[in-house]
Amino acid sequence: MDTLVESRVVNDTVLTDTLHVMAVDTIRKKAPVIADPIQYEASDSMVVSLDGQKVYLYNNARVTYQNIELNAYYIQLDLDTKEIYAEGILDSAGELSQKPIFKQGAEEYESETMRYNFESEKAFITKVVSQQGEGFIHSDRTKKIGEEVFITEKAKYTTCDADHPHFYLQLTKAKVISNEKIITGPAYMVLEDFPIYFPFLPFGYFPNSPTYSSGILIPKYGEENNRGFFLRDGGYYWAASEYFDLAVQGDVYSKGSWGTRIKTSYRKRYKFSGSFGFDYAINKYGEKGLDTYSKSKQYKLTWSHSQDAKANPNRTFSASVNLSSSGYDKQNAYNTNDYLTTTKSSSISYSRRFENTPFNLSVNLRHSQNTRDSTMSLSLPEMTFSMAKVYPFRKKNRSGKLKFYEKLGFNYTGNLKNTISAKESEIWGSSFTEDWKNGIRHNLPLSFPSFNLFKYINFSPGISYNEKWYFKKYDYEYVEGGNFTDNPSGVPSTIRVDTITGLNRVYDYAYSLSSSTNIYGMFIPRNPDSKVKGIRHKMTPSIGFSYRPDFGRDKFGYWQEVQVDSTGRTQYFDINRDGVYGGSPGRGESGAISFSLSNNLEMKVLENADSTKADEEQKFKKVKLIDNLSVSSSYNLIADSLNLSPFSIRARTTVAGVSINMGTTLDPYMVDENYRKIHKYTWNERSGLGKLGRVTRANLSFGMSFNSKSKDKNKKGGNGNDDNSAAPGEDAPEDAGVLASAYDNYLDFSMPWDFGFDYSLNYTGPSRSYPNGRVSQTIGLRGNVKITEKWNASMNTNFDIQAGEFSFTTFNLTRDLHCWGMSFNFVPFGFRKSYSFTISAKSSMLADLKLQKQQSHYDNF
């Protein structure tokens, strides 16, 4: 690499008096134009003129000066005129290669020829292609009049990155200010080299800022039969600062419907980030004055907030809010996922960890709703204070094994909750004292040390204590001839229910003892050549005992015995009914034995037998025959009848890569003609499999997926003359083709695809409403196929086998048109029956450049 430094100082030519000496600081010197070294290089040759003012570079020539870099086949550098000239070369195919590529800072341009002046920083460029944001400018003649300012004529503006763009705006002339804007004169559209003179653009303005900026949001237009012509999503975007922005948008329909929304995002580095949005819409359907006319007001509120993990290790604050009116998504959602959503939830949480202590505090505001029946639950607030497990008898500086009493520990959890659950229309007018439920719950479990019996059976004793504080309770009083219609469910109308405010303490406790162990069984085939090397069976039996006293006794005062009619008949009522943590502890003493048995069955199989390797070097794999098979139930030692609980059986296994889940519930007792359980065991009353119990519930579910084989897996070498063929015992190279070289004139055609389905079966046993039981079966189907490299098709549907009906079904067809995209979406039936056909430019800058035909599902209202 040679380096040429232009550092001559040019002085004015004047006559000098030899008898008079001028001061040095009075001589004016012209500042050098080229102040830094110019570095240049070339692959073939570098020729310097005799006077040293011109340099000629050939083949892969490169010249750099400050932040300027120029690469081309041929470069001529003239130090006298401060100019540089570059051009490419035609290859054997007649294509221009090694085109001049000019780089200045972050800007880069490719051209056919280029002439640049270091002194004026001006340039003249032919056949240049420059990228401006998402767009490209192809210009026949371009003049660079500043560091980032260009003037062009006969230019093309497009977002297509192909050498010969599929579409563009033909610009008669334009001015380009890099990273700011593009201003054009008269222009018209050209599609696949076919000019479209109408509509004709007298001028154009394209913002071209690498950072976001404020501006108008262009609305979408269209038509619906019910709401009429519309302009949607129009508004204004305000780039307020680097910390937050704001967008205000609106929708308007010709038949009176309208909507508005605001969206904002905010971020502070190393602190927090989030977004907030609020939507409000009024939808009108039908003609005013007719029975078919309807008007609905809808709203939606979203907020997400997250704190940077580095901001504070001991305090966190986060929010995820998704709240809307029950009909918002059905009437205003524009995508399938939002439309199919029936449940929503929100959470705003704050947590605090007290450093060097076992204490933690969390405060939450929660919301959940079901848009099908418009029910909503709010928890404002829910606060939890907890203490991690501590061992009060354990020494800080101990030695040796832990003593028995040192293993004794306890932890504490306190929870405060204020909540309401009601219809959406009822919540906003609810009474805080009468309709909201609130209370405080304390939980203090004691952890006793576990111990082993006979080395293999583990025992774990425990005591649990729970205490609830309510701020109201109920008092029940019989009134002869009374007719109180607003009584809670289950309370006769002859009973007057009074609410007594004040602190009401409710507590309960229980004792427990549980034990478990593992039992292993092994089966090894006698045949030494068998691929099955062993089958292992693991059983985990467990048994537990729990006792809880009778909290219905008078000394606890939780249950009130009240006369209910004139005959003197009495009934017990819970004074803490409908409490936020449940009512009072149940009446009656409880002592139960619970038991369960889980099974796991695995098989060890030889993967690939290799006679040259020893047994310990062979490769084996584990095959799960039964992932889990469990049976559980319990027996109440104190109850006078129906002591045995139903048996719950659960199983999970995998067959050929398919996960299968099944379960059933067997009730050991018979029922009478009214389907009420009676104290008669099925094994005494039935025969055959019916002795095992009554099937009250059963379920089965599994899913399968299929897909085409990848080409990479099927690649084979060609014949012996094929360079890509693999040597014996070696895998084919990555670039080996599927077809042999003898079939070079044939297309290697493939259609990658995938297909899957999910099946679900649920059974509910006989009841008064369904004497023969009830069965539901559904199957979900999904599939994708890549017809060609550019065409894709997909479908998704669900079928109710019992009802013989399809639920939400969609078919989608897409075509990649390089810089354009085509899509066809079809919902053949159902409430969202609709279709849409769209051809649009992919660039977000030209989002409104599209052709669309559709039938909206809103026309089905």
Summary of the structure (lengths in Angstrom):
residues: 861
radius of gyration: 40.7
end to end distance: 76.3
largest distance: 145.1
contacts: 2296
relative contact order: 0.04
helix: 6%
strand: 56%
